[in-house]
Amino acid sequence: RDLTRIENMGVDELGKVVRADRVLVGNLREFSTMEPKTVGIMRGTCIIDLVLFDAPNKQSLWKQSFKIHYPDRGVGIPSSDTTPENIREELMKSASDIIAKKFYTYKERRKPPPMEW
């Protein structure tokens, strides 16, 4: 499909084209694989703004912004131990998982207890 045409559609028209009552619109506001002001440390960061619309009525039902990091804790990963492609892939997996969980019920996985030797 022609992406320019889709980008210029209103949510009501897009909903009709894809046969959906709800349309999720996202804006990727920031995306990076390097930790700012560091040398040799990689840490992915993205900021995503989302709005869920009731397409036929063009009504906003929900909106939220997300700031997501990979790795999500710590200072990052030495660039000698990873690649920008790996950081990008893992960051997008994390973002997809966080966003998807807003739309279905789930149970957190419990970590198994540590093994005793």
Backbone atoms as SQL, in Angstrom:
CREATE TABLE atoms (id INTEGER PRIMARY KEY, chain TEXT, resi INTEGER, resn TEXT, atom TEXT, x REAL, y REAL, z REAL);
INSERT INTO atoms VALUES
  (1, 'A', 1, 'ARG', 'N', 0.823, -1.191, 0.000),
  (2, 'A', 1, 'ARG', 'CA', 0.000, 0.000, 0.000),
  (3, 'A', 1, 'ARG', 'C', 0.862, 1.248, 0.000),
  (4, 'A', 2, 'ASP', 'N', 0.262, 2.316, -0.447),
  (5, 'A', 2, 'ASP', 'CA', 0.943, 3.600, -0.500),
  (6, 'A', 2, 'ASP', 'C', 0.942, 4.230, 0.895),
  (7, 'A', 3, 'LEU', 'N', 2.116, 4.282, 1.542),
  (8, 'A', 3, 'LEU', 'CA', 2.200, 4.804, 2.908),
  (9, 'A', 3, 'LEU', 'C', 1.848, 6.278, 2.990),
  (10, 'A', 4, 'THR', 'N', 2.155, 7.051, 1.945),
  (11, 'A', 4, 'THR', 'CA', 1.810, 8.467, 1.957),
  (12, 'A', 4, 'THR', 'C', 0.303, 8.628, 2.058),
  (13, 'A', 5, 'ARG', 'N', -0.423, 7.821, 1.335),
  (14, 'A', 5, 'ARG', 'CA', -1.887, 7.885, 1.388),
  (15, 'A', 5, 'ARG', 'C', -2.391, 7.544, 2.788),
  (16, 'A', 6, 'ILE', 'N', -1.837, 6.511, 3.385),
  (17, 'A', 6, 'ILE', 'CA', -2.251, 6.093, 4.728),
  (18, 'A', 6, 'ILE', 'C', -1.916, 7.171, 5.750),
  (19, 'A', 7, 'GLU', 'N', -0.723, 7.757, 5.647),
  (20, 'A', 7, 'GLU', 'CA', -0.310, 8.792, 6.594),
  (21, 'A', 7, 'GLU', 'C', -1.220, 10.011, 6.546),
  (22, 'A', 8, 'ASN', 'N', -1.829, 10.276, 5.408),
  (23, 'A', 8, 'ASN', 'CA', -2.681, 11.452, 5.255),
  (24, 'A', 8, 'ASN', 'C', -4.154, 11.177, 5.523),
  (25, 'A', 9, 'MET', 'N', -4.500, 9.954, 5.884),
  (26, 'A', 9, 'MET', 'CA', -5.892, 9.614, 6.176),
  (27, 'A', 9, 'MET', 'C', -6.259, 10.031, 7.591),
  (28, 'A', 10, 'GLY', 'N', -7.525, 10.349, 7.784),
  (29, 'A', 10, 'GLY', 'CA', -8.043, 10.542, 9.129),
  (30, 'A', 10, 'GLY', 'C', -8.267, 9.171, 9.763),
  (31, 'A', 11, 'VAL', 'N', -8.392, 9.128, 11.078),
  (32, 'A', 11, 'VAL', 'CA', -8.575, 7.841, 11.742),
  (33, 'A', 11, 'VAL', 'C', -9.876, 7.171, 11.326),
  (34, 'A', 12, 'ASP', 'N', -10.907, 7.961, 11.015),
  (35, 'A', 12, 'ASP', 'CA', -12.175, 7.370, 10.578),
  (36, 'A', 12, 'ASP', 'C', -12.023, 6.652, 9.241),
  (37, 'A', 13, 'GLU', 'N', -11.318, 7.295, 8.302),
  (38, 'A', 13, 'GLU', 'CA', -11.107, 6.677, 6.990),
  (39, 'A', 13, 'GLU', 'C', -10.185, 5.464, 7.105),
  (40, 'A', 14, 'LEU', 'N', -9.121, 5.580, 7.896),
  (41, 'A', 14, 'LEU', 'CA', -8.209, 4.453, 8.087),
  (42, 'A', 14, 'LEU', 'C', -8.950, 3.268, 8.695),
  (43, 'A', 15, 'GLY', 'N', -9.795, 3.533, 9.674),
  (44, 'A', 15, 'GLY', 'CA', -10.592, 2.464, 10.282),
  (45, 'A', 15, 'GLY', 'C', -11.440, 1.738, 9.257),
  (46, 'A', 16, 'LYS', 'N', -12.042, 2.491, 8.333),
  (47, 'A', 16, 'LYS', 'CA', -12.848, 1.872, 7.270),
  (48, 'A', 16, 'LYS', 'C', -11.986, 1.010, 6.355),
  (49, 'A', 17, 'VAL', 'N', -10.822, 1.545, 5.961),
  (50, 'A', 17, 'VAL', 'CA', -9.941, 0.826, 5.030),
  (51, 'A', 17, 'VAL', 'C', -9.476, -0.506, 5.614),
  (52, 'A', 18, 'VAL', 'N', -9.119, -0.502, 6.887),
  (53, 'A', 18, 'VAL', 'CA', -8.607, -1.736, 7.514),
  (54, 'A', 18, 'VAL', 'C', -9.685, -2.487, 8.288),
  (55, 'A', 19, 'ARG', 'N', -10.925, -2.013, 8.185),
  (56, 'A', 19, 'ARG', 'CA', -12.079, -2.644, 8.837),
  (57, 'A', 19, 'ARG', 'C', -11.886, -2.772, 10.350),
  (58, 'A', 20, 'ALA', 'N', -11.564, -1.640, 10.969),
  (59, 'A', 20, 'ALA', 'CA', -11.316, -1.620, 12.412),
  (60, 'A', 20, 'ALA', 'C', -12.143, -0.530, 13.071),
  (61, 'A', 21, 'ASP', 'N', -12.687, -0.830, 14.249),
  (62, 'A', 21, 'ASP', 'CA', -13.405, 0.167, 15.028),
  (63, 'A', 21, 'ASP', 'C', -12.456, 1.015, 15.865),
  (64, 'A', 22, 'ARG', 'N', -11.287, 0.462, 16.171),
  (65, 'A', 22, 'ARG', 'CA', -10.287, 1.166, 16.963),
  (66, 'A', 22, 'ARG', 'C', -9.006, 1.282, 16.139),
  (67, 'A', 23, 'VAL', 'N', -8.363, 2.450, 16.236),
  (68, 'A', 23, 'VAL', 'CA', -7.107, 2.698, 15.534),
  (69, 'A', 23, 'VAL', 'C', -6.106, 3.220, 16.550),
  (70, 'A', 24, 'LEU', 'N', -4.944, 2.594, 16.604),
  (71, 'A', 24, 'LEU', 'CA', -3.866, 3.019, 17.493),
  (72, 'A', 24, 'LEU', 'C', -2.860, 3.808, 16.665),
  (73, 'A', 25, 'VAL', 'N', -2.659, 5.070, 17.040),
  (74, 'A', 25, 'VAL', 'CA', -1.735, 5.943, 16.324),
  (75, 'A', 25, 'VAL', 'C', -0.527, 6.171, 17.208),
  (76, 'A', 26, 'GLY', 'N', 0.652, 5.967, 16.643),
  (77, 'A', 26, 'GLY', 'CA', 1.874, 6.140, 17.406),
  (78, 'A', 26, 'GLY', 'C', 2.810, 7.140, 16.776),
  (79, 'A', 27, 'ASN', 'N', 3.550, 7.830, 17.626),
  (80, 'A', 27, 'ASN', 'CA', 4.563, 8.775, 17.188),
  (81, 'A', 27, 'ASN', 'C', 5.856, 8.435, 17.921),
  (82, 'A', 28, 'LEU', 'N', 6.862, 8.043, 17.174),
  (83, 'A', 28, 'LEU', 'CA', 8.167, 7.741, 17.749),
  (84, 'A', 28, 'LEU', 'C', 8.920, 9.063, 17.868),
  (85, 'A', 29, 'ARG', 'N', 8.922, 9.615, 19.073),
  (86, 'A', 29, 'ARG', 'CA', 9.471, 10.952, 19.302),
  (87, 'A', 29, 'ARG', 'C', 10.994, 10.947, 19.446),
  (88, 'A', 30, 'GLU', 'N', 11.529, 9.876, 20.008),
  (89, 'A', 30, 'GLU', 'CA', 12.987, 9.783, 20.199),
  (90, 'A', 30, 'GLU', 'C', 13.401, 8.326, 20.067),
  (91, 'A', 31, 'PHE', 'N', 14.572, 8.097, 19.472),
  (92, 'A', 31, 'PHE', 'CA', 15.102, 6.734, 19.365),
  (93, 'A', 31, 'PHE', 'C', 16.614, 6.822, 19.267),
  (94, 'A', 32, 'SER', 'N', 17.305, 6.170, 20.199),
  (95, 'A', 32, 'SER', 'CA', 18.773, 6.165, 20.154),
  (96, 'A', 32, 'SER', 'C', 19.306, 4.846, 20.702),
  (97, 'A', 33, 'THR', 'N', 20.505, 4.505, 20.282),
  (98, 'A', 33, 'THR', 'CA', 21.149, 3.279, 20.769),
  (99, 'A', 33, 'THR', 'C', 22.365, 3.568, 21.648),
  (100, 'A', 34, 'MET', 'N', 22.760, 4.821, 21.727),
  (101, 'A', 34, 'MET', 'CA', 23.926, 5.193, 22.540),
  (102, 'A', 34, 'MET', 'C', 23.476, 5.966, 23.768),
  (103, 'A', 35, 'GLU', 'N', 24.126, 5.697, 24.886),
  (104, 'A', 35, 'GLU', 'CA', 23.869, 6.446, 26.107),
  (105, 'A', 35, 'GLU', 'C', 24.479, 7.846, 25.927),
  (106, 'A', 36, 'PRO', 'N', 23.663, 8.908, 26.116),
  (107, 'A', 36, 'PRO', 'CA', 24.193, 10.259, 25.929),
  (108, 'A', 36, 'PRO', 'C', 25.359, 10.558, 26.868),
  (109, 'A', 37, 'LYS', 'N', 26.281, 11.329, 26.368),
  (110, 'A', 37, 'LYS', 'CA', 27.436, 11.815, 27.131),
  (111, 'A', 37, 'LYS', 'C', 28.307, 10.703, 27.699),
  (112, 'A', 38, 'THR', 'N', 28.339, 9.562, 27.013),
  (113, 'A', 38, 'THR', 'CA', 29.233, 8.480, 27.423),
  (114, 'A', 38, 'THR', 'C', 30.017, 8.019, 26.201),
  (115, 'A', 39, 'VAL', 'N', 31.118, 7.385, 26.459),
  (116, 'A', 39, 'VAL', 'CA', 31.927, 6.817, 25.390),
  (117, 'A', 39, 'VAL', 'C', 31.980, 5.315, 25.608),
  (118, 'A', 40, 'GLY', 'N', 31.602, 4.568, 24.583),
  (119, 'A', 40, 'GLY', 'CA', 31.715, 3.122, 24.655),
  (120, 'A', 40, 'GLY', 'C', 30.612, 2.417, 25.418),
  (121, 'A', 41, 'ILE', 'N', 29.531, 3.125, 25.746),
  (122, 'A', 41, 'ILE', 'CA', 28.403, 2.503, 26.455),
  (123, 'A', 41, 'ILE', 'C', 27.175, 2.597, 25.566),
  (124, 'A', 42, 'MET', 'N', 26.524, 1.454, 25.382),
  (125, 'A', 42, 'MET', 'CA', 25.320, 1.434, 24.562),
  (126, 'A', 42, 'MET', 'C', 24.115, 1.154, 25.448),
  (127, 'A', 43, 'ARG', 'N', 23.098, 1.980, 25.281),
  (128, 'A', 43, 'ARG', 'CA', 21.834, 1.795, 25.987),
  (129, 'A', 43, 'ARG', 'C', 20.748, 2.418, 25.128),
  (130, 'A', 44, 'GLY', 'N', 19.819, 1.607, 24.702),
  (131, 'A', 44, 'GLY', 'CA', 18.750, 2.099, 23.845),
  (132, 'A', 44, 'GLY', 'C', 17.708, 2.868, 24.629),
  (133, 'A', 45, 'THR', 'N', 17.214, 3.923, 24.009),
  (134, 'A', 45, 'THR', 'CA', 16.147, 4.723, 24.590),
  (135, 'A', 45, 'THR', 'C', 15.165, 5.093, 23.495),
  (136, 'A', 46, 'CYS', 'N', 13.870, 4.956, 23.782),
  (137, 'A', 46, 'CYS', 'CA', 12.875, 5.471, 22.854),
  (138, 'A', 46, 'CYS', 'C', 11.742, 6.111, 23.644),
  (139, 'A', 47, 'ILE', 'N', 11.166, 7.135, 23.048),
  (140, 'A', 47, 'ILE', 'CA', 9.976, 7.770, 23.600),
  (141, 'A', 47, 'ILE', 'C', 8.900, 7.644, 22.537),
  (142, 'A', 48, 'ILE', 'N', 7.788, 7.039, 22.935),
  (143, 'A', 48, 'ILE', 'CA', 6.689, 6.776, 22.012),
  (144, 'A', 48, 'ILE', 'C', 5.416, 7.382, 22.588),
  (145, 'A', 49, 'ASP', 'N', 4.709, 8.168, 21.781),
  (146, 'A', 49, 'ASP', 'CA', 3.411, 8.708, 22.157),
  (147, 'A', 49, 'ASP', 'C', 2.348, 7.907, 21.420),
  (148, 'A', 50, 'LEU', 'N', 1.347, 7.402, 22.154),
  (149, 'A', 50, 'LEU', 'CA', 0.277, 6.610, 21.551),
  (150, 'A', 50, 'LEU', 'C', -1.085, 7.222, 21.853),
  (151, 'A', 51, 'VAL', 'N', -1.984, 7.121, 20.879),
  (152, 'A', 51, 'VAL', 'CA', -3.371, 7.527, 21.065),
  (153, 'A', 51, 'VAL', 'C', -4.246, 6.447, 20.448),
  (154, 'A', 52, 'LEU', 'N', -5.202, 5.958, 21.223),
  (155, 'A', 52, 'LEU', 'CA', -6.171, 4.986, 20.733),
  (156, 'A', 52, 'LEU', 'C', -7.466, 5.728, 20.413),
  (157, 'A', 53, 'PHE', 'N', -7.950, 5.555, 19.183),
  (158, 'A', 53, 'PHE', 'CA', -9.149, 6.248, 18.731),
  (159, 'A', 53, 'PHE', 'C', -10.298, 5.282, 18.501),
  (160, 'A', 54, 'ASP', 'N', -11.489, 5.760, 18.803),
  (161, 'A', 54, 'ASP', 'CA', -12.710, 5.149, 18.309),
  (162, 'A', 54, 'ASP', 'C', -12.823, 5.705, 16.893),
  (163, 'A', 55, 'ALA', 'N', -12.486, 4.888, 15.908),
  (164, 'A', 55, 'ALA', 'CA', -12.318, 5.375, 14.539),
  (165, 'A', 55, 'ALA', 'C', -13.569, 6.018, 13.947),
  (166, 'A', 56, 'PRO', 'N', -14.745, 5.374, 14.004),
  (167, 'A', 56, 'PRO', 'CA', -15.907, 5.986, 13.358),
  (168, 'A', 56, 'PRO', 'C', -16.253, 7.373, 13.906),
  (169, 'A', 57, 'ASN', 'N', -15.993, 7.581, 15.205),
  (170, 'A', 57, 'ASN', 'CA', -16.341, 8.857, 15.844),
  (171, 'A', 57, 'ASN', 'C', -15.160, 9.816, 15.967),
  (172, 'A', 58, 'LYS', 'N', -13.978, 9.374, 15.537),
  (173, 'A', 58, 'LYS', 'CA', -12.745, 10.173, 15.642),
  (174, 'A', 58, 'LYS', 'C', -12.501, 10.640, 17.074),
  (175, 'A', 59, 'GLN', 'N', -12.885, 9.820, 18.023),
  (176, 'A', 59, 'GLN', 'CA', -12.777, 10.190, 19.436),
  (177, 'A', 59, 'GLN', 'C', -11.594, 9.495, 20.087),
  (178, 'A', 60, 'SER', 'N', -10.793, 10.264, 20.790),
  (179, 'A', 60, 'SER', 'CA', -9.662, 9.713, 21.534),
  (180, 'A', 60, 'SER', 'C', -10.185, 8.973, 22.759),
  (181, 'A', 61, 'LEU', 'N', -9.805, 7.692, 22.886),
  (182, 'A', 61, 'LEU', 'CA', -10.234, 6.872, 24.012),
  (183, 'A', 61, 'LEU', 'C', -9.164, 6.763, 25.098),
  (184, 'A', 62, 'TRP', 'N', -7.913, 6.868, 24.676),
  (185, 'A', 62, 'TRP', 'CA', -6.800, 6.639, 25.602),
  (186, 'A', 62, 'TRP', 'C', -5.551, 7.218, 24.979),
  (187, 'A', 63, 'LYS', 'N', -4.706, 7.802, 25.799),
  (188, 'A', 63, 'LYS', 'CA', -3.400, 8.254, 25.307),
  (189, 'A', 63, 'LYS', 'C', -2.371, 8.101, 26.409),
  (190, 'A', 64, 'GLN', 'N', -1.166, 7.786, 25.973),
  (191, 'A', 64, 'GLN', 'CA', -0.081, 7.607, 26.937),
  (192, 'A', 64, 'GLN', 'C', 1.254, 7.729, 26.207),
  (193, 'A', 65, 'SER', 'N', 2.230, 8.262, 26.919),
  (194, 'A', 65, 'SER', 'CA', 3.597, 8.323, 26.416),
  (195, 'A', 65, 'SER', 'C', 4.443, 7.334, 27.190),
  (196, 'A', 66, 'PHE', 'N', 5.378, 6.724, 26.509),
  (197, 'A', 66, 'PHE', 'CA', 6.264, 5.732, 27.111),
  (198, 'A', 66, 'PHE', 'C', 7.707, 6.137, 26.865),
  (199, 'A', 67, 'LYS', 'N', 8.524, 6.072, 27.901),
  (200, 'A', 67, 'LYS', 'CA', 9.973, 6.190, 27.748),
  (201, 'A', 67, 'LYS', 'C', 10.531, 4.832, 28.121),
  (202, 'A', 68, 'ILE', 'N', 11.166, 4.190, 27.160),
  (203, 'A', 68, 'ILE', 'CA', 11.584, 2.800, 27.326),
  (204, 'A', 68, 'ILE', 'C', 13.089, 2.713, 27.106),
  (205, 'A', 69, 'HIS', 'N', 13.741, 1.925, 27.950),
  (206, 'A', 69, 'HIS', 'CA', 15.191, 1.730, 27.845),
  (207, 'A', 69, 'HIS', 'C', 15.512, 0.251, 27.649),
  (208, 'A', 70, 'TYR', 'N', 16.599, -0.005, 26.956),
  (209, 'A', 70, 'TYR', 'CA', 17.188, -1.344, 26.912),
  (210, 'A', 70, 'TYR', 'C', 18.698, -1.185, 27.017),
  (211, 'A', 71, 'PRO', 'N', 19.332, -1.851, 28.000),
  (212, 'A', 71, 'PRO', 'CA', 18.702, -2.586, 29.094),
  (213, 'A', 71, 'PRO', 'C', 17.932, -1.623, 29.997),
  (214, 'A', 72, 'ASP', 'N', 16.906, -2.161, 30.651),
  (215, 'A', 72, 'ASP', 'CA', 16.030, -1.289, 31.435),
  (216, 'A', 72, 'ASP', 'C', 16.618, -0.897, 32.783),
  (217, 'A', 73, 'ARG', 'N', 17.687, -1.552, 33.184),
  (218, 'A', 73, 'ARG', 'CA', 18.347, -1.197, 34.444),
  (219, 'A', 73, 'ARG', 'C', 19.845, -1.058, 34.193),
  (220, 'A', 74, 'GLY', 'N', 20.474, -0.320, 35.054),
  (221, 'A', 74, 'GLY', 'CA', 21.916, -0.175, 34.948),
  (222, 'A', 74, 'GLY', 'C', 22.317, 0.929, 33.993),
  (223, 'A', 75, 'VAL', 'N', 23.599, 0.963, 33.718),
  (224, 'A', 75, 'VAL', 'CA', 24.133, 2.055, 32.907),
  (225, 'A', 75, 'VAL', 'C', 24.213, 1.728, 31.421),
  (226, 'A', 76, 'GLY', 'N', 24.085, 0.487, 31.054),
  (227, 'A', 76, 'GLY', 'CA', 24.186, 0.119, 29.652),
  (228, 'A', 76, 'GLY', 'C', 25.123, -1.053, 29.459),
  (229, 'A', 77, 'ILE', 'N', 25.476, -1.277, 28.202),
  (230, 'A', 77, 'ILE', 'CA', 26.338, -2.402, 27.830),
  (231, 'A', 77, 'ILE', 'C', 27.565, -1.843, 27.119),
  (232, 'A', 78, 'PRO', 'N', 28.765, -2.300, 27.479),
  (233, 'A', 78, 'PRO', 'CA', 29.948, -1.833, 26.749),
  (234, 'A', 78, 'PRO', 'C', 29.791, -2.119, 25.254),
  (235, 'A', 79, 'SER', 'N', 30.170, -1.159, 24.433),
  (236, 'A', 79, 'SER', 'CA', 30.012, -1.317, 22.984),
  (237, 'A', 79, 'SER', 'C', 30.841, -2.473, 22.430),
  (238, 'A', 80, 'SER', 'N', 31.835, -2.933, 23.192),
  (239, 'A', 80, 'SER', 'CA', 32.619, -4.091, 22.756),
  (240, 'A', 80, 'SER', 'C', 31.838, -5.395, 22.933),
  (241, 'A', 81, 'ASP', 'N', 30.734, -5.354, 23.698),
  (242, 'A', 81, 'ASP', 'CA', 29.947, -6.558, 23.984),
  (243, 'A', 81, 'ASP', 'C', 28.636, -6.638, 23.212),
  (244, 'A', 82, 'THR', 'N', 28.332, -5.642, 22.383),
  (245, 'A', 82, 'THR', 'CA', 27.063, -5.644, 21.641),
  (246, 'A', 82, 'THR', 'C', 27.219, -4.822, 20.368),
  (247, 'A', 83, 'THR', 'N', 26.123, -4.702, 19.637),
  (248, 'A', 83, 'THR', 'CA', 26.115, -3.908, 18.405),
  (249, 'A', 83, 'THR', 'C', 24.903, -2.976, 18.426),
  (250, 'A', 84, 'PRO', 'N', 24.939, -1.908, 17.640),
  (251, 'A', 84, 'PRO', 'CA', 23.750, -1.047, 17.553),
  (252, 'A', 84, 'PRO', 'C', 22.523, -1.822, 17.082),
  (253, 'A', 85, 'GLU', 'N', 22.725, -2.776, 16.176),
  (254, 'A', 85, 'GLU', 'CA', 21.612, -3.586, 15.674),
  (255, 'A', 85, 'GLU', 'C', 20.976, -4.401, 16.797),
  (256, 'A', 86, 'ASN', 'N', 21.799, -4.979, 17.676),
  (257, 'A', 86, 'ASN', 'CA', 21.282, -5.760, 18.796),
  (258, 'A', 86, 'ASN', 'C', 20.511, -4.867, 19.771),
  (259, 'A', 87, 'ILE', 'N', 21.065, -3.700, 20.094),
  (260, 'A', 87, 'ILE', 'CA', 20.384, -2.766, 20.988),
  (261, 'A', 87, 'ILE', 'C', 19.043, -2.354, 20.382),
  (262, 'A', 88, 'ARG', 'N', 19.044, -2.026, 19.094),
  (263, 'A', 88, 'ARG', 'CA', 17.819, -1.615, 18.401),
  (264, 'A', 88, 'ARG', 'C', 16.764, -2.726, 18.452),
  (265, 'A', 89, 'GLU', 'N', 17.183, -3.954, 18.149),
  (266, 'A', 89, 'GLU', 'CA', 16.257, -5.093, 18.150),
  (267, 'A', 89, 'GLU', 'C', 15.678, -5.333, 19.545),
  (268, 'A', 90, 'GLU', 'N', 16.522, -5.332, 20.558),
  (269, 'A', 90, 'GLU', 'CA', 16.057, -5.583, 21.923),
  (270, 'A', 90, 'GLU', 'C', 15.178, -4.440, 22.440),
  (271, 'A', 91, 'LEU', 'N', 15.508, -3.210, 22.060),
  (272, 'A', 91, 'LEU', 'CA', 14.694, -2.070, 22.464),
  (273, 'A', 91, 'LEU', 'C', 13.303, -2.163, 21.847),
  (274, 'A', 92, 'MET', 'N', 13.225, -2.535, 20.583),
  (275, 'A', 92, 'MET', 'CA', 11.922, -2.660, 19.930),
  (276, 'A', 92, 'MET', 'C', 11.118, -3.816, 20.518),
  (277, 'A', 93, 'LYS', 'N', 11.777, -4.909, 20.893),
  (278, 'A', 93, 'LYS', 'CA', 11.079, -6.012, 21.570),
  (279, 'A', 93, 'LYS', 'C', 10.496, -5.537, 22.902),
  (280, 'A', 94, 'SER', 'N', 11.300, -4.807, 23.665),
  (281, 'A', 94, 'SER', 'CA', 10.835, -4.297, 24.961),
  (282, 'A', 94, 'SER', 'C', 9.660, -3.350, 24.774),
  (283, 'A', 95, 'ALA', 'N', 9.777, -2.437, 23.815),
  (284, 'A', 95, 'ALA', 'CA', 8.703, -1.470, 23.567),
  (285, 'A', 95, 'ALA', 'C', 7.427, -2.189, 23.135),
  (286, 'A', 96, 'SER', 'N', 7.553, -3.142, 22.233),
  (287, 'A', 96, 'SER', 'CA', 6.382, -3.890, 21.763),
  (288, 'A', 96, 'SER', 'C', 5.694, -4.613, 22.906),
  (289, 'A', 97, 'ASP', 'N', 6.476, -5.223, 23.762),
  (290, 'A', 97, 'ASP', 'CA', 5.932, -5.968, 24.899),
  (291, 'A', 97, 'ASP', 'C', 5.205, -5.035, 25.869),
  (292, 'A', 98, 'ILE', 'N', 5.821, -3.914, 26.204),
  (293, 'A', 98, 'ILE', 'CA', 5.218, -2.958, 27.137),
  (294, 'A', 98, 'ILE', 'C', 3.915, -2.406, 26.578),
  (295, 'A', 99, 'ILE', 'N', 3.916, -2.049, 25.304),
  (296, 'A', 99, 'ILE', 'CA', 2.718, -1.480, 24.678),
  (297, 'A', 99, 'ILE', 'C', 1.621, -2.536, 24.561),
  (298, 'A', 100, 'ALA', 'N', 1.960, -3.721, 24.096),
  (299, 'A', 100, 'ALA', 'CA', 0.954, -4.777, 23.914),
  (300, 'A', 100, 'ALA', 'C', 0.256, -5.108, 25.225),
  (301, 'A', 101, 'LYS', 'N', 0.997, -5.091, 26.322),
  (302, 'A', 101, 'LYS', 'CA', 0.415, -5.444, 27.622),
  (303, 'A', 101, 'LYS', 'C', -0.619, -4.434, 28.103),
  (304, 'A', 102, 'LYS', 'N', -0.720, -3.299, 27.457),
  (305, 'A', 102, 'LYS', 'CA', -1.769, -2.332, 27.793),
  (306, 'A', 102, 'LYS', 'C', -3.131, -2.781, 27.259),
  (307, 'A', 103, 'PHE', 'N', -3.138, -3.784, 26.378),
  (308, 'A', 103, 'PHE', 'CA', -4.356, -4.156, 25.680),
  (309, 'A', 103, 'PHE', 'C', -4.831, -5.581, 25.941),
  (310, 'A', 104, 'TYR', 'N', -4.205, -6.289, 26.847),
  (311, 'A', 104, 'TYR', 'CA', -4.693, -7.617, 27.227),
  (312, 'A', 104, 'TYR', 'C', -4.270, -7.921, 28.654),
  (313, 'A', 105, 'THR', 'N', -4.996, -8.847, 29.273),
  (314, 'A', 105, 'THR', 'CA', -4.640, -9.235, 30.631),
  (315, 'A', 105, 'THR', 'C', -3.566, -10.318, 30.567),
  (316, 'A', 106, 'TYR', 'N', -2.714, -10.317, 31.525),
  (317, 'A', 106, 'TYR', 'CA', -1.606, -11.268, 31.557),
  (318, 'A', 106, 'TYR', 'C', -1.156, -11.448, 32.998),
  (319, 'A', 107, 'LYS', 'N', -0.430, -12.498, 33.212),
  (320, 'A', 107, 'LYS', 'CA', 0.182, -12.740, 34.514),
  (321, 'A', 107, 'LYS', 'C', 1.679, -12.597, 34.359),
  (322, 'A', 108, 'GLU', 'N', 2.274, -11.909, 35.316),
  (323, 'A', 108, 'GLU', 'CA', 3.730, -11.777, 35.311),
  (324, 'A', 108, 'GLU', 'C', 4.341, -13.150, 35.552),
  (325, 'A', 109, 'ARG', 'N', 5.374, -13.437, 34.812),
  (326, 'A', 109, 'ARG', 'CA', 6.101, -14.679, 35.065),
  (327, 'A', 109, 'ARG', 'C', 6.867, -14.552, 36.358),
  (328, 'A', 110, 'ARG', 'N', 6.767, -15.585, 37.144),
  (329, 'A', 110, 'ARG', 'CA', 7.560, -15.588, 38.364),
  (330, 'A', 110, 'ARG', 'C', 8.903, -16.223, 38.047),
  (331, 'A', 111, 'LYS', 'N', 9.937, -15.606, 38.575),
  (332, 'A', 111, 'LYS', 'CA', 11.263, -16.163, 38.380),
  (333, 'A', 111, 'LYS', 'C', 11.402, -17.398, 39.264),
  (334, 'A', 112, 'PRO', 'N', 12.030, -18.441, 38.736),
  (335, 'A', 112, 'PRO', 'CA', 12.226, -19.623, 39.577),
  (336, 'A', 112, 'PRO', 'C', 13.158, -19.285, 40.744),
  (337, 'A', 113, 'PRO', 'N', 12.983, -19.968, 41.859),
  (338, 'A', 113, 'PRO', 'CA', 13.878, -19.709, 42.988),
  (339, 'A', 113, 'PRO', 'C', 15.300, -20.087, 42.611),
  (340, 'A', 114, 'PRO', 'N', 16.282, -19.437, 43.223),
  (341, 'A', 114, 'PRO', 'CA', 17.671, -19.768, 42.909),
  (342, 'A', 114, 'PRO', 'C', 17.978, -21.221, 43.267),
  (343, 'A', 115, 'MET', 'N', 18.818, -21.818, 42.464),
  (344, 'A', 115, 'MET', 'CA', 19.192, -23.217, 42.718),
  (345, 'A', 115, 'MET', 'C', 20.190, -23.259, 43.867),
  (346, 'A', 116, 'GLU', 'N', 20.005, -24.204, 44.712),
  (347, 'A', 116, 'GLU', 'CA', 20.946, -24.383, 45.820),
  (348, 'A', 116, 'GLU', 'C', 21.825, -25.574, 45.500),
  (349, 'A', 117, 'TRP', 'N', 23.087, -25.416, 45.724),
  (350, 'A', 117, 'TRP', 'CA', 24.040, -26.507, 45.427),
  (351, 'A', 117, 'TRP', 'C', 24.521, -27.137, 46.678);
